[in-house]
Each structure stands twice: as C-alpha cells, then as structure tokens.
Amino acid sequence: MVDVEVYMFDGKNYIVFDKIQDYVYLANEKNTRDMMIRKIDINDDRTLLSLESDEEFEKALMLLTTKKLQEEEE
C-alpha cells in the first residue's frame, strides 16, 4: 500500500504528487488539471505556505520541470 498525503484547501482535497527542496506539488483529487505549488513552513513541516512572488513560483516550476525532464532521459 502506498501512503498518500492529502491537504484540504477551500473544501477540496489536494494530493501531494511530488516534493522538491522545500516545495510541495499538489493536484486536486477530482480534477488533476487543478494543481498548486506550496512551500513547507520552516517552523512547522506540516504547514504549507503560499509562494511569495512570481519569481518564487517560476523557480519552483523550473525545479519540477527539470526533474521530470531528467526522469524522461533515464
């Protein structure tokens, strides 16, 4: 059995599909096109925070993109 992490935002369940550095990548369990990126709170690793800027969003997205491209090459 696989452990699945689920967080609720606005009454919707989001499943963690990846973690890279301090970033958590989540998808809505009922609509996988509804995704979000959050970061782990350094003071409480069970709390997810919104990203602070467009630049931080771009950094987190680039980390995920790079990881997925590397996995495809393997």
URTA-V781618 format. One record per pair of residues at least 12 apart in sequence whose C-alpha atoms are under 8 Angstrom apart, sorted by the first residue. I is the first residue (numbers start at 1). GAP is how many residues later the second one is. D is the distance in whole Angstrom. If there is no record, write none. Layout:
BEGIN
i	gap	d
I	GAP	D
I	GAP	D
END
This chain:
BEGIN
i	gap	d
4	12	7
12	16	7
12	17	8
13	15	6
13	16	6
14	12	6
14	13	5
14	14	4
14	15	6
14	21	8
15	12	5
15	13	6
15	14	6
20	43	7
20	44	7
22	17	5
22	18	5
23	14	7
23	15	6
23	16	4
23	17	6
23	37	7
24	13	6
24	14	5
24	15	6
24	16	7
24	24	8
25	12	5
25	13	7
26	12	8
37	13	8
37	14	8
37	20	8
37	23	7
38	12	5
38	13	6
39	12	7
END
